[in-house]
């Protein structure tokens, strides 16, 4: 298995990259290569041009200003995993990355590449949905910001135009001491999740839940936002019983089925992962208070 | 012709510089094996799952089947051939794997050792459970992993001793 022939471009600036992307026919962007390189090796993709982003300046950073956190699209997963800034502001990101691939793939894999590939089971996709991230893309007409709720259009199809590139992911951090939980079931450590869940909980002074975010990954082609459960959690006192009761209807959700995992099994996992993520989030928030 | 696009690259492999002109589609794994003729880096699945082709690029463990050789231009690559300190001496990782029968056919071993070089430098005292996660990206079809984990734990202890 060898990659098919292509012309190779390694631009140094974003402007150069956007120009190449806008003028070359059948071009593919190469980020960390942990999804595109296997697809090239197996010849699932046959690009005429490969535009390597690894030398483009200004695409790898983690920065914060107040509660706003900006992550450059080419920031390696390994750097996110070890970022003290993320551990403090967006701790669900390093928590989810513990499930993403392996040391060797996280050393190369990037957040922008993962979101652009948009595997339905990808942990970073699920987490970005739960955090209501905003995706910044650049194209010939300039830059635009896409709310994450509008980013996945369908199965492995991001809202990025063919002549656009993801440059940055922007987050609004939840309050300090918030609860976060990530749960997933995969057949082996490091595999893509069969079903995953990301939960965030902010508490009021009286110990009741103020705000909740709950998203399932892997169930459907795009992240499943559990808005009804989020609304029902507000004002409640957290307990295992409450989480189990509210998450039970997840077993009735639409789910994908494939040769290895039938839809019925994904539906079985949905409430289990949702309540585990919530329980973890509640446990972490409680530990932060005491 | 598209397939003929080539580039001149200069890659340091185990401390020696290799200047070659390569096809831009050549993977780093095939560059190491065919251009540099170091066949200790093994190619298993060629899609980033088995971990056999793991090498260190600028000190970081990566799948060499998922990197292009042109991306290694100007970088330092370390392979299994550069691990031992000399002709007659083994690296503590190699010695521990030998002592614990941490390999049978040996196909996966170079990738496992490359992974452990980076991992143990950062985590000198891992638990057994942590090691299992660290090695989850390296598949072995002979050993059942038990002896690999025992060897890795012992290697960690030997490396700690060597540092003390």
Interface residues (C-beta under 8 A of the other chain):
Chain A: X1 X2 X3 X4 X5 X6 X7 X8 X10 X33 X34 X37 X38 X40 X41 X42 X48 X50 X52 X54 X78 X101 X102 X103 X104 X105 X107 X108 X188 X189 X190
Chain B: X1 X2 X3 X4 X5 X7 X23 X24 X25 X27 X30 X46 X47 X48 X51 X54 X60 X61 X62 X63 X65 X66 X67 X68 X70 X71 X115 X118 X119 X132 X133 X134 X136 X137
